Amino acid sequence: LTISQGIDMGTAADILGSTMTNFNMAVDDANKVTAIFNNACNQSALSMSKLVEAMKYVGPAAGAVNMGLTEAVSAMEAIANAGLTGEMTGTGLALVLSKLAATSQILGVKVKNLDGTMRPLKDIFTELKDAGFSLTDAITAFGQRGSKAALALVRNSESLAQNEERLKQWGSTQAA
């Protein structure tokens, strides 16, 4: 992060530390976190500053629902690519995750697996898109503030799986 994103060592350590804590990752995963962040900045509308700002809001909520870092960042990319930036990306996704955690289904789409864990966002939002998810549905299910992020996830649901795969390409930062 210090070389690829021009961030000072102290800030990079803070970013890595808080991310690894929120996502229950080991110190050995620092290179993966760095690769995911660098890949996200290279392939989306997220800059490092926007990603870090969003992560302040998303990290605790994503960690609470046992979401992996790649899934969370993939969703942040989809939201940012729809025009929501920084704090709006983070607040919106955190609200979406909170609402999903508090319900079992939206428009007949199951949100949780049989064991109570949350289904992957790519599945939930693809099915919501297929169900004709509208602005009214978004406001009803996710509230005024969360609706923007939910609509962005529905609109970009097909890119969530692609984003995740590209984020997992460790070492691709050096090639970029």
Protein Blocks (a to p, Z undefined) as FASTA:
>chain_A
ZZmnopafklmmmmmmmmmmmnopafklmmmmmmmmmmmmmmmcbdfklmmmmmmmmmmm
mmmnopafklmmmmmmmmmmnopahjlmmmmmmmmmmmmmmpcbeehiafbdfkopacdf
klmmmmmmmnopafklmmmmnojklmmmmmmmmmmmmmmmmmmmmmmmghklmmZZ
